[in-house]
Amino acid sequence: MGQLQGESKSGAGVSSLGPWVLSPTAAASGLVVRGHQSTGTISSIVDSAGGTWVERIGSTGAIKHWDRLGAAAGVTSVTVNFSSSCDAIMHLSERDDIDLYDQFAYTEVGTSTAPSSGNTPVTTYADEIALGTFSTFSSDNLSFLPTNG
């Protein structure tokens, strides 16, 4: 099925984004937060069930990717907290097609007009899903692929 629900939030000079208010999540679904912030780091992600979130991409760059795989049923809110005031745009999605990650590719492209992940590692599992993030603060444009399916 892919994405079960999702929503983007943004703010200027914020110390947090959220809460995202969700329909109660399905058992064992994956919750994913992806996005971009101007400065600092994500200090924590808090959900209504007290789940553990894992940073996959973003400790040194602007693009962020955090997730909570195999989430318990019934999560109804999520808040992203930042280490300092920043401009940020983030997207939260609940997905039923993510239970583990095989490979990651990540590139900060700066001011390129042709962003690219660069070479991606060969996957080891059949029927993999690719998640991509592109963001820029100059136009407040944030894309998430695939959006569904």
DSSP file with accessible surface (Angstrom, degrees, kcal/mol):
  #  RESIDUE AA STRUCTURE BP1 BP2  ACC     N-H-->O    O-->H-N    N-H-->O    O-->H-N    TCO  KAPPA ALPHA  PHI   PSI    X-CA   Y-CA   Z-CA
    1    1 A M              0   0  172      0, 0.0   148,-0.7     0, 0.0     2,-0.5   0.000 360.0 360.0 360.0 -42.6    0.0    0.0    0.0
    2    2 A G        +     0   0    1    146,-0.2    94,-2.2   147,-0.1     2,-0.4  -0.756 360.0  28.9  97.5-130.1    2.8    2.5    0.8
    3    3 A Q  E     -A   95   0A  42     -2,-0.5    92,-0.3    92,-0.2     3,-0.1  -0.564  53.9-177.1 -76.2 126.1    2.0    5.7    2.6
    4    4 A L  E    S-     0   0A  63     90,-3.3     2,-0.3    -2,-0.4    91,-0.2   0.806  71.2 -14.3 -89.5 -37.5   -1.0    5.4    5.0
    5    5 A Q  E     +A   94   0A  39     89,-1.2    89,-2.9     2,-0.0    -1,-0.4  -0.964  68.0 165.9-160.8 154.8   -1.0    9.0    6.1
    6    6 A G  E     -A   93   0A  35     -2,-0.3     2,-0.3    87,-0.2    87,-0.2  -0.967   8.6-178.2-170.3 155.4    1.4   12.0    5.9
    7    7 A E  E     -A   92   0A  88     85,-2.1    85,-2.5    -2,-0.3     2,-0.3  -0.967  18.7-134.7-159.8 144.6    1.7   15.7    6.4
    8    8 A S  E     -A   91   0A  57     -2,-0.3     2,-0.3    83,-0.2    83,-0.2  -0.767  18.9-173.7-100.7 148.6    4.3   18.4    6.0
    9    9 A K  E     +A   90   0A  59     81,-2.8    81,-2.9    -2,-0.3     2,-0.3  -0.985   3.7 179.6-136.8 148.9    4.9   21.2    8.5
   10   10 A S  E     +A   89   0A  77     -2,-0.3     2,-0.3    79,-0.2    79,-0.2  -0.964   3.2 171.0-144.6 161.3    7.2   24.2    8.3
   11   11 A G  E     -A   88   0A  22     77,-2.3    77,-2.5    -2,-0.3     2,-0.4  -0.972  26.6-128.0-166.0 155.5    8.2   27.2   10.4
   12   12 A A  E    S+     0   0A  82     -2,-0.3    75,-0.2    75,-0.2    -2,-0.0  -0.925  92.4   2.2-109.9 132.0   10.6   30.1   10.7
   13   13 A G  E    S+     0   0A  46     -2,-0.4     2,-0.3     1,-0.2    74,-0.2   0.863  94.7 152.9  64.5  39.0   12.6   30.7   13.9
   14   14 A V  E     -A   86   0A  34     72,-2.8    72,-2.1    -3,-0.3    -1,-0.2  -0.679  45.6-161.1-104.0 153.2   11.1   27.6   15.6
   15   15 A S  E    S+     0   0A  79      1,-0.3    67,-2.8    -2,-0.3     2,-0.3   0.485  83.5  11.2-103.7  -8.1   12.4   25.3   18.3
   16   16 A S  E     -A   81   0A  45     65,-0.2     2,-0.4    70,-0.1    -1,-0.3  -0.979  62.1-141.1-158.5 160.4   10.0   22.5   17.4
   17   17 A L  E     -A   80   0A  10     63,-2.5    63,-2.6    -2,-0.3     3,-0.2  -0.995  50.8 -35.4-123.7 136.7    7.5   21.4   14.7
   18   18 A G  E     -     0   0A  34     -2,-0.4    61,-0.2     1,-0.3     2,-0.1  -0.728  24.0-125.9 121.3-173.3    4.3   19.8   15.7
   19   19 A P  E     -     0   0A  71      0, 0.0     2,-0.5     0, 0.0    -1,-0.3   0.441  41.8-157.4 -79.2 146.2    2.5   18.2   17.0
   20   20 A W  E     -A   78   0A   1     58,-3.1    58,-1.4    -3,-0.2     2,-0.6  -0.775  14.4-144.0 -77.3 130.4    1.4   16.3   14.0
   21   21 A V  E     -A   77   0A 113     -2,-0.5     2,-0.3    56,-0.2    56,-0.2  -0.909  24.3-171.6-102.5 120.9   -2.0   14.9   14.9
   22   22 A L        -     0   0   20     54,-2.8     3,-0.1    -2,-0.6   -17,-0.0  -0.777  32.4-111.1-111.0 154.0   -2.5   11.4   13.4
   23   23 A S  S    S-     0   0   81     -2,-0.3    52,-0.1     1,-0.1    51,-0.1  -0.573  71.2 -74.9 -66.9 146.2   -5.3    8.9   13.0
   24   24 A P        -     0   0   92      0, 0.0    52,-0.2     0, 0.0    -1,-0.1  -0.217  59.8-117.2 -51.6 130.5   -4.2    6.1   15.3
   25   25 A T        -     0   0    5     50,-1.2    49,-2.6    47,-0.1     2,-0.2  -0.301  23.8-109.2 -70.4 155.7   -1.3    4.2   13.6
   26   26 A A    >   -     0   0   50     47,-0.2     3,-1.5     1,-0.1    49,-0.1  -0.483  45.0 -87.5 -79.1 153.1   -1.6    0.6   12.6
   27   27 A A  T 3  S+     0   0   72      1,-0.2    45,-0.2    -2,-0.2    44,-0.1  -0.359 108.9   6.8 -61.4 137.6    0.5   -2.0   14.5
   28   28 A A  T 3  S+     0   0   72     43,-2.2    42,-0.5    42,-0.3    -1,-0.2   0.575  92.4 141.0  67.7  14.2    4.0   -2.5   13.1
   29   29 A S  E <   -B   71   0A   4     -3,-1.5    42,-2.6    42,-0.6     2,-0.5  -0.363  52.8-113.3 -78.2 167.2    3.9    0.3   10.6
   30   30 A G  E     - C   0  95A   0     65,-3.3    65,-3.2    40,-0.2     2,-0.5  -0.877  19.7-155.4-104.1 131.9    6.9    2.6   10.1
   31   31 A L  E     -BC  68  94A   0     37,-2.4    37,-2.6    -2,-0.5     2,-0.4  -0.923  16.6-172.7-103.7 131.0    6.9    6.2   11.0
   32   32 A V  E     -BC  67  93A   0     61,-2.7    61,-2.4    -2,-0.5     2,-0.5  -0.990  14.7-168.1-130.7 130.4    9.3    8.4    9.1
   33   33 A V  E     +BC  66  92A   0     33,-2.9    33,-2.9    -2,-0.4     2,-0.3  -0.988  18.7 168.1-115.4 123.5   10.3   12.1    9.5
   34   34 A R  E     +BC  65  91A   1     57,-2.2    57,-2.9    -2,-0.5     2,-0.3  -0.979  18.1  95.5-132.1 147.2   12.3   13.6    6.7
   35   35 A G  E     -BC  64  90A   0     29,-1.9    29,-3.0    -2,-0.3     2,-0.3  -0.987  55.2 -79.7 169.9-156.3   13.2   17.2    6.0
   36   36 A H  E     -BC  63  89A  29     53,-2.6    53,-2.5    -2,-0.3     2,-0.3  -0.994  24.5-172.3-144.9 139.3   15.5   20.1    6.1
   37   37 A Q  E     - C   0  88A   4     25,-1.0    51,-0.2    -2,-0.3     3,-0.1  -0.977  25.1-133.4-135.2 153.1   16.5   22.6    8.8
   38   38 A S  S    S-     0   0   55     49,-2.7     2,-0.3    -2,-0.3    50,-0.1   0.850  81.1  -2.7 -76.1 -37.0   18.6   25.7    8.5
   39   39 A T  S    S+     0   0   76     48,-0.3    45,-0.2    45,-0.1    -1,-0.1  -0.952 102.7  19.7-147.3 168.0   20.9   25.3   11.6
   40   40 A G  S    S-     0   0   37     -2,-0.3     2,-0.3    43,-0.1    -3,-0.1  -0.193  77.7 -80.1  71.2-161.2   21.4   23.0   14.6
   41   41 A T        -     0   0   62     19,-0.0    42,-3.0    23,-0.0     2,-0.6  -0.848  38.7 -91.5-134.7 168.4   20.3   19.4   15.0
   42   42 A I  E     -D   82   0A  10     -2,-0.3    40,-0.3    40,-0.2     3,-0.1  -0.783  36.3-171.4 -80.4 119.6   17.1   17.5   15.8
   43   43 A S  E     -     0   0A  69     38,-2.0     2,-0.3    -2,-0.6    39,-0.2   0.790  61.9 -17.9 -86.0 -29.4   17.5   17.0   19.6
   44   44 A S  E     -D   81   0A  44     37,-1.6    37,-3.0    -3,-0.1     2,-0.4  -0.968  45.9-143.7-167.4 157.1   14.5   14.6   19.9
   45   45 A I  E     -D   80   0A  13     -2,-0.3     2,-0.4    35,-0.2     8,-0.3  -1.000  25.0-167.1-125.6 127.4   11.4   13.3   18.3
   46   46 A V  E     -D   79   0A  77     33,-2.6    33,-2.6    -2,-0.4     2,-0.3  -0.957   5.0-174.1-120.1 131.2    8.6   12.5   20.7
   47   47 A D  E >   -D   78   0A   6     -2,-0.4     3,-2.0     4,-0.3    31,-0.2  -0.830  39.9-105.9-121.4 165.5    5.4   10.5   20.0
   48   48 A S  T 3  S+     0   0   58     29,-2.0    30,-0.1    -2,-0.3    27,-0.0   0.662 119.1  50.7 -65.2 -15.7    2.3    9.8   22.0
   49   49 A A  T 3  S-     0   0   54     28,-0.3    -1,-0.3    23,-0.1    26,-0.1   0.366 111.6-116.5-102.2   3.6    3.4    6.2   22.7
   50   50 A G    <   +     0   0   64     -3,-2.0    -2,-0.1     1,-0.1    -4,-0.0   0.815  53.1 174.3  70.2  31.7    6.9    7.1   23.9
   51   51 A G        -     0   0   17      1,-0.1     2,-0.5    21,-0.1    -4,-0.3  -0.152  34.6-109.2 -73.2 164.3    8.6    5.3   21.0
   52   52 A T        -     0   0  117     17,-0.1     2,-0.3    -6,-0.1    17,-0.2  -0.845  30.9-157.8 -95.9 124.0   12.3    5.2   20.2
   53   53 A W        -     0   0   22     -2,-0.5     2,-0.4    -8,-0.3    15,-0.2  -0.809   3.2-150.2-103.4 143.3   13.3    7.2   17.1
   54   54 A V  E     -E   67   0A  61     13,-2.9    13,-2.1    -2,-0.3     2,-0.6  -0.947  10.9-134.7-118.3 130.9   16.5    6.4   15.1
   55   55 A E  E     +E   66   0A  74     -2,-0.4    11,-0.2    11,-0.2     3,-0.1  -0.731  28.8 168.5 -82.1 122.6   18.5    9.0   13.1
   56   56 A R  E     +     0   0A  90      9,-2.9     2,-0.3    -2,-0.6    10,-0.2   0.767  67.1   9.9-101.3 -39.1   19.5    7.4    9.7
   57   57 A I  E    S+E   65   0A  27      8,-1.6     8,-2.3     1,-0.1    -1,-0.4  -0.997 102.1  54.3-141.3 138.6   20.7   10.5    7.8
   58   58 A G        +     0   0    8     -2,-0.3   -16,-0.1     6,-0.2    -1,-0.1   0.480  47.3 123.3 127.9   1.7   21.5   14.0    8.9
   59   59 A S  S    S+     0   0   79      1,-0.2     5,-0.1   -18,-0.1    -2,-0.0   0.848  97.9  20.2 -66.1 -27.0   23.9   14.3   11.8
   60   60 A T  S    S+     0   0  132      3,-0.1    -1,-0.2   -19,-0.0     2,-0.2   0.522 121.0  55.7-116.7  -7.4   26.3   16.5    9.7
   61   61 A G  S    S-     0   0   15      2,-0.3    -4,-0.0     1,-0.1    47,-0.0  -0.598  82.5-106.8-122.0-177.8   24.1   17.9    6.9
   62   62 A A  S    S+     0   0   24     -2,-0.2   -25,-1.0   -26,-0.1     2,-0.3   0.837  93.8  81.7 -79.5 -34.8   20.9   19.8    6.3
   63   63 A I  E     -B   36   0A  27    -27,-0.2     2,-0.4    70,-0.1    -2,-0.3  -0.570  66.3-163.8 -75.7 134.0   18.8   16.9    5.1
   64   64 A K  E     +B   35   0A   6    -29,-3.0   -29,-1.9    -2,-0.3     2,-0.3  -0.920  16.4 179.6-120.9 145.8   17.3   14.8    8.0
   65   65 A H  E     +BE  34  57A  13     -8,-2.3    -9,-2.9    -2,-0.4    -8,-1.6  -0.898  11.9 163.2-146.1 113.5   15.8   11.3    8.1
   66   66 A W  E     -BE  33  55A  30    -33,-2.9   -33,-2.9    -2,-0.3     2,-0.3  -0.932  10.9-179.9-124.3 151.9   14.6    9.8   11.3
   67   67 A D  E     -BE  32  54A   1    -13,-2.1   -13,-2.9    -2,-0.3     2,-0.4  -0.977  30.2-150.8-150.1 164.3   12.3    6.8   11.8
   68   68 A R  E >   -B   31   0A  31    -37,-2.6   -37,-2.4    -2,-0.3     3,-0.6  -0.893  28.9-163.0-133.3  97.0   10.5    4.5   14.2
   69   69 A L  E 3   +     0   0A  44     -2,-0.4   -39,-0.2   -39,-0.2   -40,-0.1  -0.583  69.7  17.8 -84.5 148.0   10.1    1.2   12.5
   70   70 A G  E 3  S-     0   0A  49    -42,-0.5   -42,-0.3    28,-0.4    -1,-0.2   0.874  86.6-170.6  63.5  38.0    7.6   -1.4   13.8
   71   71 A A  E <   -B   29   0A   1    -42,-2.6   -43,-2.2    -3,-0.6   -42,-0.6  -0.222  24.3-105.8 -62.2 148.8    5.7    1.2   15.8
   72   72 A A    >   -     0   0   51    -45,-0.2     3,-0.7   -44,-0.2   -47,-0.1  -0.346  43.3 -93.1 -68.4 155.0    3.0    0.1   18.2
   73   73 A A  T 3  S+     0   0   62      1,-0.2   -47,-0.2   -49,-0.1    -1,-0.1  -0.374 102.7  38.8 -64.9 146.7   -0.6    0.6   17.2
   74   74 A G  T 3   +     0   0   36    -49,-2.6     2,-0.3     1,-0.3    -1,-0.2   0.563  61.0 156.4  95.1   9.1   -2.3    3.8   18.3
   75   75 A V    <   +     0   0    0     -3,-0.7   -50,-1.2     1,-0.2    -1,-0.3  -0.548  10.3 172.4 -65.8 128.9    0.4    6.5   18.0
   76   76 A T        +     0   0   59     -2,-0.3   -54,-2.8     1,-0.3     2,-0.3   0.498  54.2  28.3-120.7  -7.5   -1.7    9.8   17.6
   77   77 A S  E     -A   21   0A  37    -56,-0.2   -29,-2.0     2,-0.0     2,-0.3  -0.991  51.9-171.4-155.2 151.0    0.9   12.6   17.7
   78   78 A V  E     -AD  20  47A   0    -58,-1.4   -58,-3.1    -2,-0.3     2,-0.4  -0.997   4.6-170.4-141.4 137.4    4.5   13.3   16.9
   79   79 A T  E     - D   0  46A  34    -33,-2.6   -33,-2.6    -2,-0.3     2,-0.5  -0.998  11.7-149.7-130.1 134.8    6.6   16.4   17.7
   80   80 A V  E     -AD  17  45A   0    -63,-2.6   -63,-2.5    -2,-0.4     2,-0.4  -0.916  14.7-161.3-103.0 125.5   10.1   17.2   16.4
   81   81 A N  E     -AD  16  44A  45    -37,-3.0   -38,-2.0    -2,-0.5   -37,-1.6  -0.902   4.4-150.0-109.9 138.1   12.4   19.3   18.7
   82   82 A F  E     - D   0  42A  12    -67,-2.8   -40,-0.2    -2,-0.4   -42,-0.1  -0.724  21.0-126.9-107.2 155.8   15.4   21.2   17.5
   83   83 A S  E    S+     0   0A  65    -42,-3.0     2,-0.3    -2,-0.3   -41,-0.1   0.713  93.3   2.9 -72.4 -21.5   18.7   22.0   19.4
   84   84 A S  E    S-     0   0A  52    -43,-0.4   -45,-0.1   -45,-0.2    -1,-0.1  -0.970  98.1 -68.8-155.4 166.2   18.3   25.7   18.6
   85   85 A S  E     +     0   0A  74     -2,-0.3     2,-0.3   -72,-0.1   -70,-0.2  -0.349  67.0 151.3 -60.6 135.6   15.9   28.0   16.9
   86   86 A C  E     -A   14   0A   4    -72,-2.1   -72,-2.8   -48,-0.1     2,-0.5  -0.957  51.6 -99.9-155.6 169.5   15.9   27.4   13.1
   87   87 A D  E     +     0   0A  69     -2,-0.3   -49,-2.7   -75,-0.2     2,-0.3  -0.882  53.9 172.7 -94.2 132.7   13.9   27.5    9.9
   88   88 A A  E     -AC  11  37A   1    -77,-2.5   -77,-2.3    -2,-0.5     2,-0.4  -0.991  31.3-170.0-146.6 150.5   12.6   24.0    9.2
   89   89 A I  E     +AC  10  36A  17    -53,-2.5   -53,-2.6    -2,-0.3     2,-0.3  -0.978  22.8 171.2-138.3 126.2   10.4   22.0    6.9
   90   90 A M  E     -AC   9  35A   0    -81,-2.9   -81,-2.8    -2,-0.4     2,-0.4  -0.966  21.5-150.1-136.1 152.6    9.6   18.4    7.8
   91   91 A H  E     -AC   8  34A  17    -57,-2.9   -57,-2.2    -2,-0.3     2,-0.5  -0.993   8.0-161.6-126.0 129.4    7.3   15.7    6.5
   92   92 A L  E     +AC   7  33A   1    -85,-2.5   -85,-2.1    -2,-0.4     2,-0.4  -0.927  16.3 174.9-106.8 132.5    5.9   12.9    8.7
   93   93 A S  E     -AC   6  32A   0    -61,-2.4   -61,-2.7    -2,-0.5     2,-0.5  -0.993  27.1-144.7-137.2 148.5    4.5    9.8    7.1
   94   94 A E  E     -AC   5  31A   7    -89,-2.9   -90,-3.3    -2,-0.4   -89,-1.2  -0.954  28.7-175.3-104.9 128.1    3.2    6.5    8.3
   95   95 A R  E     -AC   3  30A   0    -65,-3.2   -65,-3.3    -2,-0.5     3,-0.3  -0.960  29.0-163.6-127.8 144.8    4.1    3.7    5.9
   96   96 A D  S    S+     0   0   69    -94,-2.2   -93,-0.1    -2,-0.4    -1,-0.1   0.308  86.1  66.8-105.1   9.2    3.2    0.0    5.8
   97   97 A D  S    S+     0   0   52    -95,-0.3     2,-0.5   -67,-0.1    -1,-0.1   0.199  82.6  80.9-114.6  15.2    6.1   -0.9    3.4
   98   98 A I        +     0   0    8     -3,-0.3   -28,-0.4   -96,-0.1    -3,-0.1  -0.962  31.7 140.4-125.0 116.9    9.1   -0.3    5.6
   99   99 A D  S    S+     0   0  130      1,-0.5     2,-0.3    -2,-0.5    -1,-0.1   0.474  76.8   2.5-126.3 -13.1   10.3   -2.8    8.1
  100  100 A L        -     0   0   81    -31,-0.0    -1,-0.5   -30,-0.0     2,-0.4  -0.973  67.6-120.4-161.7 161.6   14.0   -2.5    7.7
  101  101 A Y        +     0   0   53     -2,-0.3     3,-0.1     1,-0.2    -3,-0.0  -0.921  20.1 179.1-110.2 138.5   16.6   -0.5    5.7
  102  102 A D        +     0   0   35     -2,-0.4     2,-0.3     1,-0.3    -1,-0.2   0.861  65.4   3.6 -99.5 -52.8   19.0   -2.2    3.4
  103  103 A Q        -     0   0   79     18,-0.1     2,-0.4     2,-0.0    -1,-0.3  -0.951  55.2-157.4-138.5 155.6   21.1    0.7    1.9
  104  104 A F        -     0   0   80     -2,-0.3     2,-0.4    -3,-0.1    -3,-0.0  -0.988   4.7-174.3-131.7 144.5   21.4    4.5    2.1
  105  105 A A        +     0   0   34     -2,-0.4     2,-0.4    15,-0.1    13,-0.1  -0.997  13.5 173.1-133.3 136.9   22.8    7.0   -0.3
  106  106 A Y        +     0   0   78     -2,-0.4     2,-0.3    11,-0.2    11,-0.1  -0.987   7.9 170.1-149.6 132.0   23.2   10.6    0.7
  107  107 A T        -     0   0   66     -2,-0.4     2,-0.6    11,-0.1     9,-0.1  -0.979  25.4-145.4-144.3 130.0   24.7   13.7   -0.9
  108  108 A E        -     0   0   88     -2,-0.3    -2,-0.0     1,-0.1     9,-0.0  -0.860  19.9-176.8 -87.8 120.1   24.6   17.4    0.1
  109  109 A V    >   -     0   0   52     -2,-0.6     3,-1.5     1,-0.3     2,-0.3   0.435  12.3-160.0-104.0   1.4   24.5   19.2   -3.3
  110  110 A G  T 3  S-     0   0   69      1,-0.2    -1,-0.3     2,-0.0     0, 0.0  -0.369  71.7  -7.7  62.2-116.2   24.6   22.8   -2.1
  111  111 A T  T 3  S+     0   0  144     -2,-0.3    -1,-0.2     3,-0.0    -2,-0.0   0.152  91.6 143.4-103.5  19.5   23.4   25.1   -4.9
  112  112 A S    <   -     0   0   53     -3,-1.5    -3,-0.1     1,-0.1    -2,-0.0  -0.267  44.4-152.7 -61.4 142.4   23.1   22.5   -7.7
  113  113 A T  S    S+     0   0  146      1,-0.2    -1,-0.1    -4,-0.0    -2,-0.0   0.425  94.5  50.7 -90.9   0.0   20.3   22.8  -10.1
  114  114 A A  S    S-     0   0   71     -5,-0.1    -1,-0.2     2,-0.0    -2,-0.1  -0.604  81.5-165.7-134.2  71.3   20.5   19.0  -10.7
  115  115 A P        +     0   0   59      0, 0.0     2,-0.3     0, 0.0    -7,-0.0  -0.273  11.8 175.8 -62.2 146.9   20.4   17.4   -7.3
  116  116 A S        -     0   0   74     -9,-0.1     3,-0.1     1,-0.1    -4,-0.0  -0.994  40.0-136.0-150.4 147.2   21.4   13.7   -7.2
  117  117 A S        -     0   0   59     -2,-0.3   -11,-0.2     1,-0.3     2,-0.1   0.614  50.6-136.6 -74.9 -13.0   21.9   11.1   -4.5
  118  118 A G        -     0   0   35    -13,-0.1    -1,-0.3   -11,-0.1     2,-0.1  -0.422  58.0 -10.7  81.8-167.8   25.1   10.0   -6.3
  119  119 A N  S    S-     0   0  168     -2,-0.1    -3,-0.0    -3,-0.1     0, 0.0  -0.436  71.6-148.2 -65.5 136.4   25.8    6.3   -6.8
  120  120 A T        -     0   0   93     -2,-0.1   -15,-0.1   -15,-0.1     3,-0.1  -0.865  17.8-111.0-108.1 141.1   23.5    4.1   -4.8
  121  121 A P        -     0   0   54      0, 0.0     2,-0.2     0, 0.0   -18,-0.1  -0.289  39.1 -97.2 -65.6 153.9   24.6    0.7   -3.4
  122  122 A V        -     0   0  127      1,-0.1     2,-0.1     2,-0.0     0, 0.0  -0.511  42.3-125.9 -69.5 135.2   23.1   -2.5   -4.8
  123  123 A T        -     0   0   71     -2,-0.2    -1,-0.1     1,-0.1    -3,-0.0  -0.462  10.1-152.6 -81.9 159.7   20.2   -3.7   -2.7
  124  124 A T  S    S+     0   0   99     -2,-0.1     2,-0.3     2,-0.1    -1,-0.1   0.431  71.1  67.0-111.5  -2.4   20.1   -7.2   -1.2
  125  125 A Y  S    S-     0   0  127      1,-0.0     3,-0.4     0, 0.0     2,-0.1  -0.909  78.7-116.9-120.3 151.1   16.4   -7.7   -1.0
  126  126 A A  S    S+     0   0   84     -2,-0.3    -2,-0.1     1,-0.2    -1,-0.0  -0.379  92.4  24.6 -76.1 158.4   13.6   -8.0   -3.6
  127  127 A D  S    S+     0   0  168      1,-0.1    -1,-0.2    -2,-0.1     2,-0.1   0.892  81.8 176.3  56.6  48.4   10.8   -5.4   -3.9
  128  128 A E        -     0   0   71     -3,-0.4     2,-0.4   -30,-0.0    -1,-0.1  -0.454  22.5-135.5 -80.9 157.5   12.7   -2.5   -2.2
  129  129 A I        -     0   0   56    -32,-0.1     2,-0.5    -2,-0.1    -1,-0.0  -0.884   9.8-145.3-111.6 143.0   11.3    1.0   -1.9
  130  130 A A        -     0   0   79     -2,-0.4     2,-0.5     2,-0.0     0, 0.0  -0.938  10.5-166.6-109.7 129.0   13.3    4.1   -2.6
  131  131 A L        -     0   0   45     -2,-0.5     2,-0.4    13,-0.0    16,-0.0  -0.971  10.0-175.0-113.4 127.9   12.7    7.2   -0.5
  132  132 A G  E     -F  145   0B  32     13,-2.5    13,-1.6    -2,-0.5     2,-0.4  -0.928   8.7-165.7-124.2 148.0   14.1   10.5   -1.8
  133  133 A T  E     +F  144   0B  41     -2,-0.4     2,-0.4    11,-0.2    11,-0.2  -0.998   8.9 173.6-133.8 132.1   14.2   14.0   -0.3
  134  134 A F  E     +F  143   0B  73      9,-1.2     9,-1.9    -2,-0.4     2,-0.3  -0.999  13.5 168.5-132.1 132.1   15.0   17.3   -2.0
  135  135 A S  E     +F  142   0B  16     -2,-0.4     2,-0.3     7,-0.2     7,-0.2  -0.998  15.8 176.7-146.1 153.3   14.6   20.6   -0.2
  136  136 A T  E   > -F  141   0B  37      5,-1.2     5,-1.0    -2,-0.3     4,-0.5  -0.971  21.5-152.5-150.3 137.9   15.5   24.2   -0.6
  137  137 A F  T   5S+     0   0   58     -2,-0.3    -1,-0.1     1,-0.2     5,-0.0   0.677  88.3  76.6 -83.1 -16.4   14.6   27.1    1.6
  138  138 A S  T   5S+     0   0  112      1,-0.2    -1,-0.2     3,-0.1     0, 0.0   0.836 117.1  13.8 -65.7 -28.1   14.8   29.6   -1.2
  139  139 A S  T   5S-     0   0   74     -3,-0.3    -1,-0.2     2,-0.1    -2,-0.2   0.341  98.0-122.1-126.1   5.9   11.4   28.5   -2.5
  140  140 A D  T   5 +     0   0  107     -4,-0.5     2,-0.5     1,-0.2    -3,-0.2   0.900  59.8 152.1  50.8  44.5   10.0   26.4    0.4
  141  141 A N  E   < +F  136   0B  76     -5,-1.0    -5,-1.2     2,-0.0     2,-0.4  -0.909  18.6 173.9-108.0 125.6    9.7   23.5   -1.9
  142  142 A L  E     -F  135   0B  24     -2,-0.5     2,-0.4    -7,-0.2    -7,-0.2  -0.991   8.5-167.7-134.4 125.8   10.0   20.0   -0.4
  143  143 A S  E     -F  134   0B  47     -9,-1.9    -9,-1.2    -2,-0.4     2,-0.4  -0.911   5.6-167.1-116.9 142.9    9.4   16.8   -2.3
  144  144 A F  E     -F  133   0B  15     -2,-0.4   -11,-0.2   -11,-0.2    -2,-0.0  -0.990  21.3-133.1-129.9 122.9    9.0   13.3   -1.0
  145  145 A L  E    S+F  132   0B 111    -13,-1.6   -13,-2.5    -2,-0.4     2,-0.1  -0.978  82.8  24.3-126.1 139.7    9.2   10.4   -3.4
  146  146 A P        -     0   0   41      0, 0.0    -1,-0.2     0, 0.0     3,-0.1   0.669  67.9-178.2 -75.7 154.7    7.4    8.1   -3.6
  147  147 A T  S    S+     0   0   88      1,-0.3     2,-0.3    -2,-0.1    -2,-0.1   0.757  71.9   0.8 -87.2 -27.4    4.3    9.7   -2.1
  148  148 A N              0   0  108   -146,-0.1    -1,-0.3   -53,-0.0  -146,-0.2  -0.919 360.0 360.0-160.8 136.3    2.1    6.6   -2.3
  149  149 A G              0   0   64   -148,-0.7  -147,-0.1    -2,-0.3  -146,-0.1  -0.309 360.0 360.0  94.3 360.0    2.6    3.1   -3.5
